[in-house]
């Protein structure tokens, strides 16, 4: 065996040995009894309807569901936002291809990354709306922010296709802001 192979074998053995020495006791043996868990749940009782990210982005799940419950009044807005998100996804993706073909300043990594972020976020946003995810108002807010930044960047170029991309991003941002929390 060569020195490199020996080191590799030792590393594999050490890595595997780490798993053998780990604590694999059951939860009950670690002091997490049913009573302890019940006490913890009682302490958190006031937050039982809160989203795991509620403190950061939203109110309770009930508030979000109530907002979604008014589908008849919001359905036109949601449909418009969905359409704009898919159109923005398509436009940004096509713009990336054109920028790569042209090269030079169009193909700078920061421009391509922002276009890619915008396209992917718009696609994700459309997915959240199609599935009627409880979190679609939050994704709409983030989508609007990214679309605004992408539009500003695209507007710095003189090309018609870049101006068209900026316009599409702005339209998507506006319809997303109407739904965002």
ChimeraX attribute file (.defattr): number of C-alpha atoms within 10 A of each C-alpha:
attribute: neighborCount
match mode: 1-to-1
recipient: residues
	/A:1	6
	/A:2	7
	/A:3	8
	/A:4	8
	/A:5	10
	/A:6	11
	/A:7	12
	/A:8	12
	/A:9	12
	/A:10	11
	/A:11	12
	/A:12	11
	/A:13	11
	/A:14	12
	/A:15	11
	/A:16	11
	/A:17	11
	/A:18	9
	/A:19	10
	/A:20	10
	/A:21	8
	/A:22	8
	/A:23	8
	/A:24	10
	/A:25	8
	/A:26	9
	/A:27	10
	/A:28	10
	/A:29	9
	/A:30	10
	/A:31	11
	/A:32	12
	/A:33	11
	/A:34	11
	/A:35	10
	/A:36	12
	/A:37	12
	/A:38	12
	/A:39	11
	/A:40	11
	/A:41	13
	/A:42	12
	/A:43	11
	/A:44	10
	/A:45	11
	/A:46	9
	/A:47	13
	/A:48	13
	/A:49	13
	/A:50	16
	/A:51	18
	/A:52	13
	/A:53	10
	/A:54	13
	/A:55	10
	/A:56	8
	/A:57	12
	/A:58	17
	/A:59	15
	/A:60	17
	/A:61	17
	/A:62	13
	/A:63	14
	/A:64	18
	/A:65	13
	/A:66	11
	/A:67	15
	/A:68	19
	/A:69	11
	/A:70	10
	/A:71	12
	/A:72	9
	/A:73	10
	/A:74	15
	/A:75	12
	/A:76	11
	/A:77	16
	/A:78	23
	/A:79	15
	/A:80	15
	/A:81	26
	/A:82	24
	/A:83	15
	/A:84	23
	/A:85	34
	/A:86	19
	/A:87	20
	/A:88	29
	/A:89	28
	/A:90	17
	/A:91	22
	/A:92	30
	/A:93	19
	/A:94	15
	/A:95	22
	/A:96	21
	/A:97	14
	/A:98	15
	/A:99	20
	/A:100	14
	/A:101	11
	/A:102	11
	/A:103	11
	/A:104	9
	/A:105	12
	/A:106	19
	/A:107	17
	/A:108	12
	/A:109	10
	/A:110	12
	/A:111	17
	/A:112	20
	/A:113	14
	/A:114	20
	/A:115	30
	/A:116	18
	/A:117	18
	/A:118	29
	/A:119	29
	/A:120	19
	/A:121	22
	/A:122	33
	/A:123	19
	/A:124	19
	/A:125	28
	/A:126	25
	/A:127	17
	/A:128	19
	/A:129	20
	/A:130	13
	/A:131	9
	/A:132	12
	/A:133	15
	/A:134	18
	/A:135	20
	/A:136	25
	/A:137	25
	/A:138	18
	/A:139	24
	/A:140	32
	/A:141	19
	/A:142	20
	/A:143	28
	/A:144	29
	/A:145	17
	/A:146	22
	/A:147	33
	/A:148	21
	/A:149	17
	/A:150	25
	/A:151	24
	/A:152	16
	/A:153	18
	/A:154	26
	/A:155	16
	/A:156	11
	/A:157	14
	/A:158	9
	/A:159	10
	/A:160	11
	/A:161	16
	/A:162	23
	/A:163	18
	/A:164	17
	/A:165	27
	/A:166	26
	/A:167	19
	/A:168	21
	/A:169	32
	/A:170	23
	/A:171	21
	/A:172	27
	/A:173	27
	/A:174	18
	/A:175	21
	/A:176	31
	/A:177	17
	/A:178	16
	/A:179	19
	/A:180	17
	/A:181	17
